[in-house]
Amino acid sequence: MTAPHLAATPATTRWGSLPTESDPPVLTVDPGARVIIDTVSHEGILEDQGRDPVAFFGRYGVDAADVLADAIDIAANADHDPADGPHVITGPVAVRGAQPGDWLAVRVDTLARRAGYGVISSRHGRGALPGRFPARGAPVTSVFCRVDDRHGYLPLRAGEDGDRRAARFPLNPFLGIMGVTPRGTARRGSIAPGEFGGNLDIALLTPGSVLYLPVEVPGAGFYIGDPHYAQGNGEIALTALEAPLTATLTIGLLAAAEGKARFGGVAGPVAATPEYLVPTGLDADLDTALERCAANAVELLHATFGMDPELGYAYLSAAADFDISQVVDLVKGVHARIRRTDFPDSGGWPSEV
C-alpha cells in the first residue's frame, strides 16, 4: 500500500507551539503504518529574519525557485507568536487504539534533504556563550551554509565564499523534534522537551533508529519538526544546521503491559539504534538531567537484561557514554549510549515497531 504523504501547510502545521489533546488530528493511521511527512525549517521565515524566505535566502544567492513553496506559504499565511517558540510542527497524527500508558515506537526509515542550504543562528542570548554571542549586541546572527549530498561548508571569515575556502563537515540529518501530544489543554511552546518527547535534539535519531515515546492522550497525537542536516552534541550556538527534510517513518504501538515489561520504570523517551540503547534525562538543571538519565539507564538495564541495579550502575560507569543532547532549549537534555554488543541479547531492539 502507498504510504500517506502529509504535506506541510498552514492547515497541517503549528508554528511555535505543540498540539493539545483538544486539537483534531490532521492524519489518522493504524499501528504499524508507514507515513511520509514533510517538515519546514523555521530558519529563514522568522520575524527577526524578515518573515520573507525569498528575500532572506536571496541575499545569499539562492534563486527564488529554490526556496520551498511550503516555507513561503507558511511564512505568509500561518499564525505565529514569537513568544511561543520558533519551530514549525507538522501534525498531529493520530494512531488508532493508542491510549495513555502505551508507547509509540517510531522508526526512522529515511530522511530526504529538501534544500541545498541551511542556516545556523544565535539569538536571544541563549546559547552556551550568551555574553559573547550574538556579537556586537546584534539581536540575531544567522550563518548561511551551503551543502551537497555529504557535507556542509562554512567560510572561515565573514563575507568569504563558503564553497572555496571553508570548513567542511559531514552531514547527519535527523529530526530535532519528535513527540506525542502532552496531556492537558494548556498550550505548550515548541522549545522545551519533556517526557512526551518534543524538542529532544538527539543527533543519534538517524535512519535505522527507533524512538519510544510514552503516550499521554488517546490517539497519541504524534508530530515532528525542527529538521537538521547536522548538529554537534550540545548545540551550543542555539541552533544546529537547520534545514528542511522529508521523513519516512513507521509508527508502531506497544501496549502498556508490553511497554512496562520492556522499559520498567523508565520515565520519558528511550531510543534504540543499531549500535546503542539510548535512555534520556531532561531537566532545566543540567546536573539533574544527568541524574535522571543515569537513573533511567539503570532501570533500562534491569528491565531489558535483568541486570541488578548496583551492577548496572557499575557497568554504566565503566562502559557507557553520557552525552549532552543540548543545553539551549530551556530544559536541557542528556542521553546515554549503551552498546548493544556488550549484552548477549537485546530483545528485538531496534527494528521491531
C-alpha positions in Angstrom: 0.0 0.0 0.0 1.1 3.5 -0.7 2.2 5.4 2.4 0.1 8.6 3.1 2.1 11.8 2.4 1.4 14.6 4.9 2.5 17.9 3.4 3.4 20.9 5.5 0.8 23.6 5.1 -0.8 26.2 7.3 -3.6 23.7 7.9 -1.3 20.8 8.9 1.2 22.6 11.0 1.5 24.6 14.1 4.1 27.4 14.3 5.7 27.8 17.7 3.6 25.5 19.8 2.7 21.9 20.3 -0.7 20.2 19.8 -3.0 19.7 22.8 -5.5 16.9 23.3 -8.3 19.1 22.1 -6.7 19.5 18.6 -8.1 17.3 15.9 -5.6 15.1 14.1 -4.5 16.1 10.5 -4.0 12.4 9.7 -5.1 9.1 11.3 -3.2 5.8 10.8 -3.2 2.3 12.0 -0.4 0.9 14.2 2.5 -0.2 12.1 1.7 2.3 9.3 4.4 3.9 7.3 3.9 7.6 6.7 5.8 10.3 4.7 5.8 13.7 6.4 7.3 17.0 5.1 9.0 19.4 7.5 9.8 23.1 7.1 12.7 24.7 8.9 12.0 27.9 10.9 15.2 29.4 9.8 14.7 31.9 7.0 11.0 32.5 7.8 11.2 34.0 11.3 10.2 37.6 12.1 13.7 38.6 13.0 14.8 37.4 9.6 12.0 39.4 7.8 9.4 36.6 7.6 10.1 36.5 3.8 12.2 33.5 2.8 12.6 34.5 -0.8 14.2 37.8 0.2 16.2 36.3 3.1 17.7 33.5 1.1 18.1 35.7 -2.0 20.7 37.7 0.0 22.8 34.6 -0.1 22.4 34.0 -3.8 19.5 31.5 -3.6 17.2 31.7 -6.6 13.5 32.2 -5.7 12.8 28.9 -7.5 15.0 27.1 -4.9 13.0 28.4 -1.9 10.4 25.9 -0.8 6.8 26.8 -1.7 5.5 25.5 1.7 8.0 27.7 3.6 6.8 30.7 1.6 3.2 29.8 2.3 3.7 29.3 6.0 5.7 32.5 6.4 2.9 34.4 4.6 -0.2 32.8 5.9 0.4 30.9 9.2 -0.3 32.4 12.6 2.8 32.8 14.8 3.5 34.4 18.2 7.3 34.6 18.5 6.9 34.3 22.3 5.7 30.7 21.9 8.7 29.2 20.0 10.2 29.2 16.5 9.6 25.7 15.3 7.1 24.6 12.6 5.5 21.4 13.8 3.8 19.0 11.3 0.9 17.1 12.9 -0.7 15.8 15.0 -1.0 12.3 13.6 -3.5 10.0 15.5 -2.7 6.3 15.9 -5.8 4.2 16.2 -6.1 2.4 19.5 -3.3 4.3 21.3 -4.1 5.0 24.9 -2.3 6.7 27.8 0.2 4.2 29.2 1.0 2.7 25.8 4.2 3.5 24.0 4.7 4.7 20.4 7.6 3.1 18.6 8.7 5.4 15.8 11.2 4.0 13.4 13.1 6.5 11.2 13.2 4.8 7.7 14.5 7.6 5.5 15.2 11.3 5.7 15.4 13.2 2.4 17.1 16.6 2.0 14.8 19.2 0.6 17.2 22.1 0.1 20.9 22.7 -0.9 21.4 25.1 2.0 20.7 25.6 5.7 21.1 28.2 8.4 22.8 28.2 11.9 21.6 31.0 14.2 22.4 32.5 17.5 19.7 34.7 19.1 18.1 35.7 22.4 21.4 35.4 24.3 20.5 31.7 25.0 23.5 29.8 23.6 26.3 28.4 25.7 28.2 31.7 25.5 25.3 34.3 25.9 27.6 37.1 27.0 29.6 36.9 23.8 27.2 35.9 21.0 25.4 37.2 19.1 28.4 39.5 18.5 28.4 43.3 18.9 25.0 43.3 20.6 23.1 42.1 17.5 19.7 40.5 18.2 20.4 37.6 15.9 23.3 36.2 13.9 22.3 33.9 11.1 25.0 32.0 9.3 24.2 30.7 5.8 25.6 27.3 5.0 25.7 25.6 1.6 25.5 21.8 1.5 26.0 19.0 -1.0 25.0 15.3 -0.6 27.6 14.7 2.0 29.0 17.9 3.5 28.2 21.3 4.8 30.6 24.2 4.1 31.2 27.2 6.3 33.6 30.1 5.4 36.5 30.8 7.6 35.7 34.6 7.6 32.5 36.6 7.2 31.9 37.6 3.6 34.1 34.8 2.1 32.7 32.2 -0.3 31.9 29.1 1.7 32.3 26.9 -1.4 36.0 27.7 -2.0 37.8 28.4 1.4 35.8 26.7 4.0 35.5 24.4 6.9 33.9 21.2 5.7 31.9 18.9 8.0 29.8 15.8 7.4 26.0 15.9 7.2 24.0 13.8 9.6 20.3 14.5 9.0 17.8 14.0 11.9 14.6 15.4 13.3 15.2 17.6 16.3 11.5 17.3 17.3 9.6 14.0 17.5 6.9 13.8 20.2 3.4 12.9 21.3 0.8 15.3 22.5 1.2 16.3 26.2 -1.7 15.7 28.5 -3.9 18.6 29.3 -5.4 21.5 27.4 -2.7 24.1 28.2 -0.8 25.1 25.0 2.9 24.5 25.3 5.6 26.3 23.3 7.7 24.3 21.0 11.1 24.9 22.7 11.2 22.8 25.9 11.2 19.0 25.6 9.5 16.8 28.2 8.6 13.2 29.0 6.4 13.4 25.9 9.5 13.9 23.7 9.3 17.1 21.6 12.5 19.1 21.1 14.9 16.3 22.2 17.7 17.3 19.7 19.3 13.8 19.8 21.6 13.5 16.8 21.6 9.7 17.0 18.0 9.6 15.7 19.1 9.0 12.1 17.6 6.4 9.7 17.5 2.9 11.3 16.8 4.3 14.8 13.6 3.9 16.8 12.3 6.4 19.3 9.9 5.1 22.0 7.5 7.7 23.4 5.1 7.2 26.4 1.6 8.0 25.2 -0.2 10.7 27.2 -3.5 11.2 25.4 -5.9 9.0 23.4 -4.6 8.6 19.8 -1.1 9.7 20.9 -1.1 12.9 18.7 2.3 12.3 17.1 4.2 15.3 15.5 7.6 16.1 14.1 9.6 19.3 13.3 12.9 21.1 13.8 14.7 19.3 10.9 18.5 19.3 11.0 21.2 18.5 8.4 23.9 18.3 11.2 24.3 19.0 14.9 27.1 18.7 17.4 26.1 17.4 20.8 25.3 20.4 22.9 24.0 22.5 20.0 25.9 25.4 21.8 25.1 28.3 19.5 21.3 27.8 20.0 20.5 26.2 16.6 22.2 23.5 14.6 22.4 23.4 10.8 18.6 23.9 10.3 17.2 22.9 7.0 14.1 21.0 5.7 13.6 17.3 5.4 11.0 14.8 4.2 10.8 12.0 6.7 9.6 8.5 6.0 8.6 6.9 9.4 7.0 3.7 10.6 4.7 4.3 13.6 4.2 1.2 15.8 2.4 0.8 19.1 3.4 -1.1 22.3 0.5 -1.9 24.7 1.0 -0.6 28.2 1.9 -4.1 29.6 4.5 -4.7 26.8 5.9 -1.2 27.4 6.1 -1.9 31.2 8.0 -5.2 30.5 10.4 -3.6 28.1 11.1 -0.3 30.0 10.2 -1.0 33.6 10.1 2.3 35.5 11.9 4.4 32.9 10.4 7.9 32.7 10.4 9.6 29.3 11.7 8.8 25.8 14.0 5.9 25.0 15.8 5.4 21.7 17.5 2.5 20.1 19.9 2.5 17.2 21.7 -0.5 15.5 24.6 0.2 17.9 23.1 1.6 21.1 20.2 1.6 23.6 19.7 5.3 24.5 17.9 6.4 27.7 17.4 10.1 28.2 17.2 12.6 31.0 15.6 16.1 31.0 15.6 19.0 33.4 16.3 22.7 33.4 19.3 22.0 35.5 22.0 20.0 33.6 23.2 18.1 36.7 19.6 17.0 37.4 19.2 16.0 33.7 22.3 13.8 34.0 21.0 12.2 37.3 17.7 11.4 35.6 19.4 9.9 32.6 21.6 7.8 34.9 18.5 6.6 36.8 16.7 5.7 33.6 19.8 3.9 32.3 20.0 1.7 35.5 16.2 1.0 35.2 16.5 0.1 31.5 19.4 -2.4 32.1 17.3 -4.0 34.8 14.1 -4.2 32.7 15.8 -5.3 29.4 18.5 -7.7 30.7 17.5 -8.4 34.3 20.7 -6.7 35.5 21.0 -5.9 39.2 20.8 -2.1 39.7 24.1 -1.9 41.6 25.9 -3.9 38.8 24.2 -1.8 36.2 25.4 1.3 37.9 28.9 -0.1 37.8 28.6 -1.1 34.2 27.5 2.4 33.2 30.4 4.0 34.9 32.9 1.7 33.2 31.4 1.3 29.7 28.7 3.8 28.8 28.9 7.4 27.5 26.6 10.1 28.7 26.3 12.8 26.1 24.8 16.3 26.3 22.0 16.4 23.8 21.5 20.2 24.0 21.9 23.0 26.6 19.9 25.7 24.8 16.2 24.6 24.9 15.2 25.8 28.5 15.0 22.2 29.5 18.4 20.6 29.0 18.9 17.1 27.7 21.3 14.2 28.4 21.3 10.8 26.7 23.3 7.7 27.3 24.8 5.3 24.8 24.7 1.7 26.0 26.4 -0.6 23.5 24.2 -3.4 22.3 27.1 -5.7 21.6 28.0 -5.6 25.4 25.0 -7.8 26.1 24.1 -11.3 24.6 20.5 -10.5 23.8 19.0 -7.1 23.3 15.4 -8.4 22.9 14.4 -7.5 19.4 15.6 -3.9 19.5 15.5 -1.7 17.5 13.8 -2.7 14.2 10.7 -4.1 15.8 7.9 -1.5 15.8 
